[in-house]
Amino acid sequence: MTVRLFQLLLVFGLANILFGLKKQKYLLKGIGTSAALGCCALFAVRFIGLFFPVSLPLNLFTVTISVFGGIPGVIFLLLGECVFTF
């Protein structure tokens, strides 16, 4: 049940991000900017995790979600980490 909910939210979130990028004038620039900001946000969360009990593992799944999802993808990962670990 929780895995299906997680997959549904993931698909909905990625579709929402892609529709938002489609409205931009420069699609590739928007995708590249979103990917760079997602990676920066992931590494910022990893850095903050050194001082606070918030952490995201650095693996293929989290990097893929942060690159394709950008900052909303990292927020989604943080929410998923909080919901499914506590």
Sequence and secondary structure as in RCSB ss.txt:
>XXXX:A:sequence
MTVRLFQLLLVFGLANILFGLKKQKYLLKGIGTSAALGCCALFAVRFIGLFFPVSLPLNLFTVTISVFGGIPGVI
FLLLGECVFTF
>XXXX:A:secstr
 HHHHHHHHHHHHHHHHHHHHHTSS HHHHHHHHHHHHHHHHHHHHHHTTTSS     SHHHHHHHHHHHHHHHH
HHHHHHHHHH 
